[in-house]
Amino acid sequence: MLKKSFIISFSFLTILITAFFINIFSVSKKDPNFINNIKQRGSFEKSESASLQGIGVREDLYIADNEIRKHFVIFSESSSVFLNKNFQKYELTKNLEKITFSNEEILNKNITHLRHITAENGIYLFPYELILNNINISFTYLSDLHSLDFQNQYFSGKAKKLYFSADKKKPFMEVDNFEGNFSPTKGLKCRK
């Protein structure tokens, strides 16, 4: 009886070990893809640069300025991101095409100010620098946040280049070769 139990146990253990080794050493359909992914990850870590293409890309920047949180939105129809190793530091840049850059600022309870900028192309240098080329600028007041009225813009124009920086957590904007119009009362509705 003991000999019969031993033979059954030994047979069961042999079958189990055989199945285990067959499972380990057999190649499934998923294994080549898994191995290629591991190889690609390893080659990226050793490389000096990498790139990525994007369509319909949106960046949101939140910056605190004088205890007021400002929200900046950068939207681009297409972009190319480049990661380059410069000495022991990585630099991340994004080339943007057909850009919309905007931010709204609440001036008081009744008036919200919107900066709306469009550009043909530009470069976003992470984390807080943006350079735009061939831009259109419009500033308008919003009485209702859901209604954009660019007919009542109080400031509009064109410029060759815009430089935006939020280094040291302070937003800074500068334009080159600006030509435009300014009408401070346009867009405001006076209340009696």
C-alpha positions as CSV (number, residue, x, y, z in Angstrom):
1,M,0.0,0.0,0.0
2,L,2.8,2.4,0.9
3,K,4.6,1.5,-2.3
4,K,1.5,2.2,-4.4
5,S,1.1,5.7,-2.7
6,F,4.7,6.5,-3.3
7,I,4.4,5.6,-7.0
8,I,1.3,7.7,-7.5
9,S,2.8,10.6,-5.6
10,F,6.0,10.4,-7.6
11,S,4.1,10.1,-10.9
12,F,2.0,13.2,-10.0
13,L,5.1,15.2,-9.0
14,T,6.9,14.2,-12.2
15,I,3.9,15.3,-14.3
16,L,3.7,18.6,-12.4
17,I,7.4,19.3,-12.8
18,T,7.3,18.4,-16.5
19,A,4.3,20.8,-17.1
20,F,6.2,23.5,-15.2
21,F,9.3,23.2,-17.4
22,I,7.3,23.0,-20.6
23,N,5.5,26.2,-19.6
24,I,8.7,28.0,-18.8
25,F,10.7,27.0,-21.9
26,S,7.9,27.2,-24.5
27,V,7.6,30.4,-26.5
28,S,4.1,32.0,-26.8
29,K,2.9,34.5,-29.4
30,K,3.2,37.4,-26.9
31,D,6.9,36.7,-26.0
32,P,8.6,38.2,-29.1
33,N,6.6,41.5,-28.6
34,F,7.5,41.6,-24.9
35,I,11.2,41.0,-25.7
36,N,11.2,43.8,-28.4
37,N,9.6,46.2,-25.9
38,I,12.3,45.5,-23.4
39,K,15.0,46.0,-26.0
40,Q,13.5,49.3,-27.1
41,R,13.3,50.6,-23.5
42,G,17.0,49.6,-23.0
43,S,18.1,51.5,-26.1
44,F,16.2,54.6,-25.1
45,E,17.9,54.7,-21.7
46,K,21.3,54.6,-23.5
47,S,20.4,57.1,-26.2
48,E,21.2,60.8,-26.1
49,S,17.9,61.9,-27.6
50,A,14.3,60.8,-28.3
51,S,11.3,62.3,-30.1
52,L,7.6,62.0,-30.1
53,Q,4.9,63.4,-32.5
54,G,1.5,64.7,-31.2
55,I,-1.8,66.0,-32.7
56,G,-4.3,68.2,-30.9
57,V,-2.0,68.8,-27.9
58,R,-3.0,70.9,-24.9
59,E,-0.7,72.2,-22.1
60,D,-2.1,73.8,-18.9
61,L,0.1,76.0,-16.8
62,Y,-1.0,77.1,-13.4
63,I,1.1,79.9,-11.8
64,A,0.5,81.7,-8.5
65,D,1.1,85.4,-8.9
66,N,0.5,87.6,-5.9
67,E,-1.5,84.9,-4.2
68,I,-3.8,84.6,-7.3
69,R,-3.7,81.4,-9.3
70,K,-3.4,82.1,-13.0
71,H,-4.3,79.5,-15.6
72,F,-2.5,79.6,-19.0
73,V,-3.6,77.3,-21.8
74,I,-1.5,76.4,-24.8
75,F,-3.2,74.4,-27.6
76,S,-1.4,73.2,-30.7
77,E,-2.8,71.4,-33.7
78,S,0.4,69.4,-34.1
79,S,3.7,69.1,-32.1
80,S,7.0,67.4,-32.0
81,V,8.6,66.8,-28.6
82,F,12.4,66.3,-28.4
83,L,14.4,65.0,-25.4
84,N,18.1,65.8,-25.7
85,K,20.8,65.0,-23.2
86,N,23.1,68.0,-22.7
87,F,26.0,67.1,-20.5
88,Q,24.4,65.3,-17.6
89,K,21.1,67.1,-17.9
90,Y,18.1,66.4,-20.1
91,E,16.4,69.2,-22.1
92,L,12.8,68.9,-23.2
93,T,11.6,71.1,-26.1
94,K,8.3,71.0,-28.0
95,N,8.0,72.4,-31.6
96,L,4.4,73.6,-32.0
97,E,2.3,74.4,-35.1
98,K,-0.9,76.5,-35.3
99,I,-1.0,77.6,-31.7
100,T,-3.6,79.2,-29.5
101,F,-2.3,80.6,-26.2
102,S,-4.8,82.1,-23.8
103,N,-5.3,83.1,-20.2
104,E,-8.1,84.7,-18.3
105,E,-7.7,87.0,-15.4
106,I,-10.4,88.1,-13.0
107,L,-10.1,91.9,-12.5
108,N,-13.0,92.2,-10.1
109,K,-16.4,90.6,-9.5
110,N,-18.0,91.8,-12.7
111,I,-15.0,91.9,-15.1
112,T,-12.9,89.1,-16.5
113,H,-10.1,89.9,-18.8
114,L,-9.1,87.4,-21.6
115,R,-5.8,87.3,-23.4
116,H,-6.1,85.4,-26.6
117,I,-3.1,84.8,-28.8
118,T,-2.7,82.8,-32.0
119,A,0.5,81.9,-33.8
120,E,1.7,80.0,-36.8
121,N,4.4,78.2,-34.9
122,G,6.6,78.3,-31.8
123,I,8.8,76.5,-29.3
124,Y,7.9,75.4,-25.8
125,L,10.9,75.0,-23.6
126,F,10.0,73.0,-20.5
127,P,9.1,73.9,-17.9
128,Y,8.1,77.6,-18.3
129,E,9.3,79.3,-21.6
130,L,7.3,79.8,-24.8
131,I,8.4,81.5,-28.0
132,L,5.8,82.1,-30.6
133,N,6.3,83.4,-34.2
134,N,3.9,85.5,-36.4
135,I,1.3,86.1,-33.8
136,N,-2.2,87.8,-33.5
137,I,-3.1,89.2,-30.2
138,S,-6.5,90.2,-28.8
139,F,-7.5,91.2,-25.3
140,T,-11.2,91.4,-24.5
141,Y,-13.4,91.7,-21.4
142,L,-15.8,88.9,-20.6
143,S,-19.0,89.6,-18.8
144,D,-20.1,86.0,-19.1
145,L,-17.4,83.3,-19.1
146,H,-19.3,81.2,-21.6
147,S,-19.6,83.9,-24.3
148,L,-16.5,85.0,-26.2
149,D,-17.0,88.3,-28.1
150,F,-13.9,89.2,-30.2
151,Q,-15.9,92.0,-31.8
152,N,-15.5,94.0,-28.6
153,Q,-11.8,93.5,-28.1
154,Y,-10.1,96.5,-26.5
155,F,-6.6,95.6,-27.6
156,S,-5.6,93.8,-30.8
157,G,-2.7,93.6,-33.1
158,K,0.1,91.6,-34.8
159,A,3.7,90.9,-33.9
160,K,6.6,89.0,-35.3
161,K,7.5,87.2,-32.0
162,L,6.2,86.7,-28.5
163,Y,8.3,85.6,-25.6
164,F,6.5,84.2,-22.5
165,S,8.3,83.1,-19.4
166,A,7.2,82.0,-16.0
167,D,10.6,81.5,-14.6
168,K,10.8,82.3,-10.8
169,K,7.0,81.7,-10.8
170,K,6.3,85.2,-12.2
171,P,4.6,85.4,-15.6
172,F,6.5,87.7,-18.1
173,M,5.4,88.4,-21.6
174,E,7.2,90.4,-24.3
175,V,6.5,91.0,-28.0
176,D,8.8,92.1,-30.9
177,N,7.7,94.4,-33.8
178,F,4.1,94.9,-32.5
179,E,1.5,96.9,-34.5
180,G,-2.0,97.2,-33.1
181,N,-4.9,99.1,-31.8
182,F,-6.0,100.0,-28.3
183,S,-9.5,101.1,-27.3
184,P,-9.8,101.0,-23.4
185,T,-13.6,101.7,-23.3
186,K,-14.6,99.2,-26.0
187,G,-16.2,96.1,-24.6
188,L,-17.1,97.6,-21.3
189,K,-20.7,98.2,-20.5
190,C,-21.2,101.1,-18.1
191,R,-23.9,100.7,-15.5
192,K,-25.8,103.6,-14.0
